[in-house]
């Protein structure tokens, strides 16, 4: 359930129904990938779509509160905990109860370890240490999907500190600083994808650029040029094609995330940015 400040934020900034639509498509893609729908070999890219969306939404809240002089890291983290942990705790407890009856003793022990890791917002680190996302043993790891939530939680812990350090910096330098972090993370991601594939897939340093893609989009609207309806529709169509193409043509045999992850992330960022300026046929479809 949204906290009151977040509800007020929606009213002030305008609820983005198109983002709800993107979330629904991303979730559907991930679920269909895991049930092995043949034509969605890249459905796992829905996670990358989520990273960009999360980076945008959380940055929009922080930027607004910083501008108003109302930002508090303690309050921010408290809101994140209240929003995330009740539902997450229910999922973990239910999974543990089911695992007690359904799993072999050794598998249940691994489940307990992953549940403990998730309670410390470190399940991505745990799964990096024990396996890869696409290996066969992943089928008997019920909490494997929580790795991406841990990445987001770690980002929520560190990103506000960076923004506080930049709060007195003029806007162009603030964008440049975020762009530098984005570039370093992307470079590390591309360089390490074949050298350290599991580390690259699960850990925050190689995923930071995806979340900051959303943050950069959150900075863009007040300073964005006006676009004609035709241009907006064209850009939105390109964004949608990139996202859908990633679901269809990317597959687990590719080096991922690597440069390939630019496809869903750029597509998602483009959709968020364009629809922040004006409605298109894509935003109406997503809404």
N, C-alpha and C positions, 0 to 999 in steps of 0.2 A: 504494500500500500504506500502511496506517495505521502511524504511528509507535507505539512501545510505550506512551508516555504517553497517546496517544489511545485505544489499546485498553484501558488501565487505566481511562480516563475512562468508556468505554462500560460497563465492568463495574460501576463505582461508581454511575453515574447510571442505568444500565439502558438497554439498546439499544432504540431506538424503531423497531420494524418498520414502524409506520404512516408514519414519515417516509420510509423506503425506498420505500414504496408511493406516497407523494406525489411523490417524485423520479421514479419510473418513469412516472407519469401525466404529469408536467410535460414530461419528455423526449419522450414519445410525442406529446404535443400539438404541440410545436415541430416535430418531424420531419414529422408529418402536415400541418401548416400549410405547410411548405416544399415538400411534394410536391403541394400544392394540393387537398387533400381538401375538397370543397365545404362540408360542414356544420361545418367547424372553421375558420371565418374568423378567429377570435381565438386560434388555437393558439399564437401568439407570446406570449400571456400566461403561458405556461409559464415564460418567463424571469423574470417578476415573482414567480411562485410560488417559483422558485429563490432569488431575492434574499431573500425572507422566511425561507426555510429556512436559507440560509447565515448570515443575521444571527442567527438563533436558535442554531444549532449553534456558531458561533464565539464568540458571547457567553457561552454556557453554559460553555465551556472557560475563557475569561478570568475570568469571575465566580468560578468555583470556585478558580482558582489565586490570584486576588487575596485571597479569603477565607482561604486557607491560607498566605498570605504567600510563595507560591512562584512568582509570576508574574515572568517576565523577557521584555522585548520582544525581545531578541536571540534567545533560545530560541524564542519564539513565531514570529518571522519565519523562523528557520531551519527550523522544522517546516513552515511553509507552503511554503517553497521546495522542500523535499524531497518534499512531497506533490504539489505542482502541476507543477513544471517538468520532471521526467523524462518524464511522459506527454505534456505539452504540447510539449516539444522534439521528441518522436517524431512527433507530428501535424504540426508545422510543417515538419520536414525531409522527411517523406513527401510533404506537399503541394507543397513546392518541387520535389522530384524529378519528381512527376507534372506539375507546371506547366511544367517545362522541355520536356517532350515534347508537351504538349497545348495550351498557350497561345500566342497570338501574341506577338511580342517586346514590344510595348508593354504588353500585359496581364500578361506575366511580370514586367516591371519594376514594375508596380503591386503585384503579388504580393510581390515582394522588399521593397518599401517597407512593406507591411503586416506582413510577417514581422519586419522590423527593429523596427517599432513595438511589436509584441507582445512581442518580447524585452525591451523597456523597460517592459512593462506599460502601454502607452499606445495600444493599437490602437483603443480607443474614441475617443480624441482624433483619431487618423488618419482613421478612417471618418467622424467628424463633419466633418472638414475637406474630405473629397472627395465625400461623397454622403449620401443618406438610406438608411435600412434597407429601405424598400419600393420604391425606384426600380428600373427595369428592369436597370440595370447591376449591381445587387446579385447577379444570377445568375452573374456571372463573377468574383466575389470570394470565392474558396474559404475565406479566413480571416475572413470577415465575422462569423461566429458567435463569434469570440474577443473581441468588444467587451465582452460581459457579464462575461467572466472578468477583463478589465482593470479594470472597475468594481469587482469584488470585491477584486482585489489592491490597488487604491488605498484601498479601505475598510479592508482589513487593515493597511495601513500607518499610517493616521491614527486609526482608532477606538481602538486600545489606548492611544494617547497621551491621548485624552480620558478614558478610564476610569481611567488612572493619576492624572490630575488630580482625579478625583472619588473616589478610593479612601478618603479620610478623611472624606468627606461622609456625613452620616446618610442612611439609605435613602430617606426621602421626598424629600429634596432631590436625591438622585441620579436618582430617577425623574423629578422635575420638570425637571432639566437635560436629560435625554435627550428628554423630551417637548417641550421648547423647540426642540431641534435638529430633531426630527421635524416640528414645526409649521412651522418656517422653511423646511425643505426641501420640504414639501408645498405651502406657499404659493408658493414659487418655481416649483415644478413646474406648478401650476395657472395662475399668472400668465404664464409664459413659453411654454406649450405651443403657442399660436397665434402668438406673436411671434417666437420662435426655435425652431422645431420640431425641427431636427436637433440643435442644442445641447441642448435639453431631453431628447431621446430618448437620446443617447449619453453624456452627461457625469455624473459622480458627484453634483454638487450636487442635481440633480433626481431622483436615484435613492436618495439617502441615507435618506430616510424609509422606503423599502421595506425596507432592511436593518435599520434601527432598529426597525421594527415587530417583527421577529424578536427583537431585543435586549430590547425591552420585555416580550415574552412570556416570554423566558428569566428575567426578574426576577420574574414573576408567581407561579409555582407555590407557593413557600414561604409566600406571603402571600395566597393565593387562598382564597375561601370554599368550603366543601364544597357539592357539587351532588348533587341526587337523580339516580338513573339516568334518569328521564324527562326531566329538564331537560338532562342531558348529551347524551342522544340527540337532543333537539330542537336544541340548539346545534350539535352536530356535523353534523346534517342541513342546517341553514342554511349552515354553512361549506362543505359539499360542493356545495350548490346554487350558491352564489356562484362557486366555482371553475369548475364545469362550465359555468355560464351565461356566464362570461367567455370560455371557449373557443368557445362557439357563437354568441353574439350580438355580441361586440365585433368590429370589423373595421378594416382599415388606413385606411379613409376617415375614421375618427373621429380627433379630436384626442387623441393618445396620447403619453405616459402620461396627463397631466392627471388630473382627478378620476376618470375612468373606471377608472384603475388601482387605485383603492380597492377595486373589486369583487373581483379575485383576491387582493389582499393582505389585506384584512379576512377573506375566506374562509379563506385559509391560516393566518393568525394565530389565528383561532377554532378551527380544527382542531387546531393544535399545542397551544393552551392547554387545551382540553377534554380531549384525550387525555393530557395530562400529569397530569390529576387522576384519571381513571378510564377504563376501556374502554367503547366504545360499539359499536353495530353497524357504524358507519363505520370505526372503528379496526380491527375484525376484518376488514372487507372490504379495507382498505388493506394489512393485514398478510399 
